Amino acid sequence: MKLSELPHRVAATVQSVQDAAPNDAIARRLRELGFVQGERVEVVAAGPVSAEPLLVQIGFTRFALRRSEAARVQVTADATEPVA
């Protein structure tokens, strides 16, 4: 499942970040920010217009990501409970 498809307040684990093109700068930056295999992630909220941007929490840090950026992150939902 893509991070952009993850329901709000559902814990998930990052599986990978996929490059949209060779040498994808956005995918590389996501990895640098901590979107790496095994990290727990959660979509906290979405913006008011077209649900953009997504407010995403990884560890204790929150990021605002466009849906197109979040779609590069492959996750597996852990459970239906929110991250504590």
N, C-alpha and C positions, 0 to 999 in steps of 0.2 A: 504494500500500500504506500502511496505517496504521502508525504507530510501534509501537503495541501488538501488531502482527502480525510485526514484524521479528524474525528469529532472533537469539539472543544472539551477541555478538562479530562481527556483520556490519556493515561500514561502510555508511552511507547518507547521502543528501543531503536536507535538508529542502526540500520543494516549497511547502508552505503550512500555515497553521494555520486550521482551519475553525471558524467560530462555530457553537455549538449553538443559539443564540438571538440575537436582536438585542441588541447591547451586552453580549456575553458576557465577563464579567470574567475567567474562567479563560483563555480564548483570548487575551485582551489581555495577561494576565500572562505567559503562555508566550512571546508575542512580545517582551515587555520583558526576559525572561530570556535571550533570544538564539535562540529557535526561529524563525528567519527564513529565507527562501528562500536556498538556496546553502550554508547551514552544514552541516558534517559532523556526524553524530550516530551513536551506537552504544548498543545496550542491553547493559549490562555484566552484569547479574544480575537475578534476580527473587526476591522474598521467599518464605518457606517455606509460607505459608498462601495457597492459591489463586493462587500466583505473583504476589502483591501485596505491596508495591509493586514497580514496576520501577525499577532503578537505571540511569539514563540519563546518558551523558556527551556533552556538546556543548562542543567546544573542550577546555579544561583543567578544566572545571567539571562536577561530577556532581550530579544531582538525583534525588530519589525521587518518582516520579509514580504516581498511580493509573492503572490500565488505562483508565478512562474519560477521564482527562486525556490520556494518550498517544494515544488513539484520535482526538483532534482534530488531531494532527499527521500530515500526509501526507508520505511520504518515497519516495525511489527508491533501492533497494539499489545500491551502487556495485560491489561485488565480494564474493566469499566470504571475503576476508581481513580480519582485524581491523584496527582503526585503530591505528596505531603511536603 
